[in-house]
Amino acid sequence: MPDWSYQTLFRPLLFRLPGRMARALTLGAIGTLSRLPLGSFVIRTLGHMEPSPLLRSSIGGVELPTPVGLAGSVDPAGIAHRAMAQLGFGFIELGPIMAEPAAPAAGRASAAAPIMLDAARERIVYPAYAENAGAAAAAAARLAKPGHALAQLVRLTPLPGSTPEHALSQLLPMMRLLR
């Protein structure tokens, strides 16, 4: 996106919205754009970064075009991964993924924590809560058909409050499912 349009139009509007709404609006817009017939062309024209070959690296034997990835908390539902894959990232993190789905309104104290905008430092602070659709949904939808060529790294986590034994009983089946 050209800097003039972001700074003059989009940033002032998005900064007036609640964090979750601004994130949903932004990701929905670029995700929809990436699925349109000429959408990828528009994204490549306005925002694509061709990483230098000097940035190539690897992690756990997986070759990456750059060592910089997109954190799972930025787009927990994977709405805009196809668009984000064209912006110079080397990989996309999925997660944290839990055995069961977890939504922001799931009744936990941290579930309702807002996404905070720290305008003075120009940063967005995400709550530590792990929104996700659960391991089965991640395997079926996002790992099977990502819509992009970037490596996907999965961060698994047990349900909040799990004992070490209960955590292990959740993590092992998820590793087998997502293998």
N, C-alpha and C positions, 0 to 999 in steps of 0.2 A: 504494500500500500504506500503510495507516495506520502512523504512526511508532511507535505502541506495539507493534505486532506485529513490526516490523523490529528495533527496538532490543532487545526482550525475548526474541524467539524466533529469528528468522532470522539476524540478525547474529552472535550467539554461535556458532551452528552452522556457518554458512558460513565464519567466520574460522578454524575448526579444520580445515577441509578444505584440501588442496592447491589452489592458484589455478586451475589448469585444470579441476579437478573442480568447484570451486565455481561457476566461470563456466558450465560445461556444464549443471550442475544448475539454476542460476538461469535461464539462457536457454531451456533445454528446458521448464521449468515455465511461464514466461510465454508462450513460443511455443505450447505446447500449449493453454494457456488462451485465447489469442487465436483459435484455430481452432475452439473449442467453440461451440455455438449461442448461449449467453449470455455467452461469454467476453469479447467486446468491451464488453458492458454492464458487466461486473464491472470491467474495466480502466478504463473511462471513469468509473465511480463512485468507484473507490478511488485512481486515480492520474492521471486526465486533467487536463491543464492547457490552458485556452483562452487562447492568447497574445493579448496586447493588439494591436490594429491598429497601434499606434504602433511596434511592433517589426518591421513588414513591411520587407523589404529585397530587394535583388536582387543576383545575382552572374552575370556574363556574360550578362545579359539574361533570366535565369531568376528569376521572382518567388518569394520565400520568405516564409513566415509569420513566421519569426524568423531571426536570423542565427546561431543556435546549431544545430550539427548533431551527429549521432552518428558518431563516428570508426569507421572500418572495422575497427580492431583490437579493438573491444569485442565485436562479433559477426561474426567473419570468415566464418562459414558462412551468415549471414542467417537463423538459426533463429527469432529473435524480432523481426524488423523490423516485422511487422504490429503487434505489441504496442508496440514502441518508438515507432512513428509516432503513438501516441495520448498520448505523454507530454510534448508541447510542443516537440519538435524541429522545426526548419525544413527540414532536409534530412537525408538519410542518405548517408554515404560508403561506397562499395564499394571495397575495396582495402586495401592495394596489391594489384593483380591482375597476375600474370605470364603470360607466354605458356604456360608449362607449370604443372601443379599442383605445389604445394609443401606438404608436411605437416610437422608438428613433428618427426617421426622420420625425416626425409629424409637423415640422415647428416651434416649440417653441424654444426659445433661449436655455433652459436647455435640450431640447431633444437631442442635439448633444453633450452634455457634456460627455467626455470620462470617463470610469472607470479608476481611477488612481491607480497606484501602488506606494506605499510609501515603497520602499525596505529598507530604513534605519530603519524604525519602524516595518518592516515585516507585513504590513497590506494592505488591498485593500479598497479603498474609492469609494463607489458608489454614483453617482449623486442623488440628491433628486427627480429626475424625476421618475414617476411611469409608467414603461412599463407594459402593460397588454393587454390581448386579449378581455377584456370586460366581464361584468357579465354573459351574456348568454353563452359564451364559457367556462367560469369557471364552471358554473353549469353543462353544458352538458358533458364536457370532464373530468375535474379533480375532481370534487366532486362526480360525479356519479360512476366513476370507478378509484379510486386512484392507485390501484396496490400495496397497502401496508396497514398495519393495524394501523398505527399511526393516532392519532387525527389530524384533519385539522382545523385550526383556520383561519377565513377569516377576513382580514382587508379591509373595504370598505372606499372609499374616493370619494368626489365629483370631478367633472372636475375642472381643474385649473381656477381660476377667477370667480367661482360661488358665487352668493350672498347667504346668509344664507337660504333664501326662496327657491332658485333654488337648493341648495345643498340638502335640505330636500326632495324636489320633486324627486331627483335622488336616494337618499339613501333608502327611504321607498320601492320603487318597487324592488330594489336590495335585500333588506332584505327578502321580500316575495319570490322572485325567488330563493334565495340561502338557504332558510329555510330548 
